[in-house]
Amino acid sequence: MTRLVPSPISKNSLRFGSIIILFLIFAPSIHACTNLLITPGASQDGSAMIAYNADSPTLMGVLYHYPPEATSNRTNHKAFDWDTGKPLGTIDLVEFFQTHDTLIDPSLKLTYNVIGNANEHGLVIAETTFGGHPLLAWNQSEGQLDYGSLIYLTLQYAKTAPQAIHLMSSLLDTFGYASGGESFTIADASGQVWMMEVIGRGNSYGKLGAVWVAVQIPNGSVGAHANHARVTTFARNDSGNCLYSDDVVAVAVHYGLYDADADPLAFSFSDVYDPRNFLNVRQGEARVWSLFSVVADDSGEFSSKYFTYASGQDYMGERMPLYVTPYRKLSLEDAMDLMSSHYEGTPLDASVDVGSGLFASPHRPRPLLWTYENKTYHNERSIATPKTGWNFIATIRPWMPAPLAAVIWFACDDSSTAPRVPIYASSRRVSQAYSGKGPQDGVISPLLQFDMSKAFWVQNMVSNFVYSRWSDAYPVLRQRLQQSVKDFMRRLEISDIKVQAAFETGGIKKAVQQMTKFSVESGNVMHSDWKNFYGELFVRFRDFYTIEQFENEPVCGCVAKEPGMSDDVKRRIVTETCSHYRVLDGSGTTSASHGRLGDGLAGYQSVN
């Protein structure tokens, strides 16, 4: 990306502004996600890091596992929509690869092992959904592959990011595309990190599949995307760093979205296929702004420069760059902190207004949009959100042999409250607490069956308990998360030594055994730890008290502290209720604790 040039979008495209807003409000239940892309040259240890929050209230936090399978068995592969579970059709992958034999290793007899969103060769794929123009989004009636099927099939057959890009394009061209616009993150064991943006060709163009652009993030840079297309103009003569479908402009011209006489080099993928409006900037681009504002500098310059754009005040103003160079190199802990953002300390911080309640919560009840007196309002959409089904940060170590390169730090809930556990992508099993299948495999997620043996439910128990006492419990939770990461980083460091030794002496088979053993044990340990942590939180923050250990106290060995309310909350209560709660004589001036009577009600014989 060298420059941001406004595209000569046709009047026909602009006519759809109101349709797009309605589409945002009434769109199908989709995974609204956030991705952070850190190249090896931007990280402290030289690894690539891909962070992905998969945000949906109907997505169950489990690690999908696709073990190696004979490629000859794939004559009748059933495809299901990841978002809806709807059957999309049966596709013949054997015939596909016979007619597209240059896309994969011709000697491939078994598919590659896939754990979550990574495979045994260090390939990682993540996504965020931008939807895009209503003429094209979810509008290919013969489409047999959705974006979820596309991800997990590609991981089973591709080793590198460029190979994955070409394979994804060919799969869509052959079987059709059943989803809306997607931004994919694709990274591999060599350290390459790409952003690929895709939208379907619609029904009347005469060809199945999707148009797309893929841009490699330069080494040393950091990229991000969050439910809004980010690629604008793109290079046409640099195939090592930019790839695109031949008809990426022609499809837009066909649908009247781009003037036929306009300069094709001025074509902006995002502006044409995902036109900007207040909501997709404030709800999507603002998350990218929050990431880049922390990464780009420590002076606040980036934050200030792009705030009016990201906040939607000037949503048609100057766009943010596709990637930035960090002012310092980032660690795994940095990536985790970035993905836990609720806009703290920025003008978009929702924990400081009246909606934050008694405990300064950044969270609000859904939906994001609400009306009052015939006017539409919105809640902030931060990176960390309660509705996250699962999240991960994948570290890809280019200095390691490819089968050892990728480790997924996986969690089953909100990225700010759920603990991440390291899992090798070459593992052949995972802990039962984390195992499961999803709707992309035709399996209904058991979201109405509470099960303490599953990490998803235990992590949700902790998260939802913390939501109720946010200002009190969240700092305690964050400390525990930080300690957990340090503990598992030490475990992983020891494991890496054992895995490399096994690889050198016994080959890949022995290394896989060692990696699987570590991954299963790590999941089991984390699950047990987090169940215990729920108990710790519950006994500490019970009945609106903060109960702490006090060894010399003879009744319970503890003290029950009354946290009270902040001055800001008190001010709001008094402002709204005037003298309703005011003590009208001097009886409140001699408050003291009276054991079980308590509540500072001196002289009363009973307390209800």
Secondary structure as UniProt FT lines:
FT   HELIX           11..14
FT   TURN            15..16
FT   HELIX           17..26
FT   STRAND          34..38
FT   HELIX           40..42
FT   STRAND          48..55
FT   TURN            57..58
FT   STRAND          65..66
FT   HELIX           71..73
FT   TURN            74..75
FT   STRAND          77..80
FT   TURN            82..84
FT   STRAND          87..91
FT   HELIX           93..99
FT   TURN            101..102
FT   TURN            106..107
FT   STRAND          114..115
FT   TURN            116..117
FT   STRAND          118..119
FT   TURN            120..121
FT   STRAND          124..131
FT   TURN            134..138
FT   TURN            141..142
FT   HELIX           147..157
FT   HELIX           161..175
FT   STRAND          181..187
FT   TURN            189..190
FT   STRAND          193..200
FT   STRAND          210..216
FT   TURN            219..220
FT   STRAND          222..225
FT   TURN            239..241
FT   STRAND          242..244
FT   TURN            246..249
FT   HELIX           250..254
FT   TURN            255..256
FT   TURN            260..261
FT   HELIX           264..266
FT   HELIX           269..273
FT   HELIX           278..280
FT   HELIX           281..285
FT   HELIX           286..296
FT   HELIX           301..310
FT   TURN            311..316
FT   STRAND          323..324
FT   HELIX           332..338
FT   TURN            339..340
FT   TURN            344..345
FT   TURN            347..348
FT   HELIX           350..352
FT   HELIX           354..359
FT   STRAND          369..372
FT   TURN            373..374
FT   STRAND          375..378
FT   TURN            386..387
FT   STRAND          388..396
FT   TURN            398..399
FT   HELIX           402..405
FT   STRAND          406..411
FT   TURN            415..417
FT   STRAND          421..424
FT   TURN            425..426
FT   TURN            432..434
FT   HELIX           439..441
FT   TURN            447..448
FT   TURN            452..453
FT   HELIX           455..468
FT   HELIX           470..540
FT   TURN            543..544
FT   STRAND          546..549
FT   TURN            551..552
FT   TURN            554..556
FT   STRAND          558..561
FT   HELIX           567..577
FT   TURN            578..581
FT   HELIX           586..590
FT   TURN            595..597
FT   TURN            599..600
FT   TURN            602..603
//
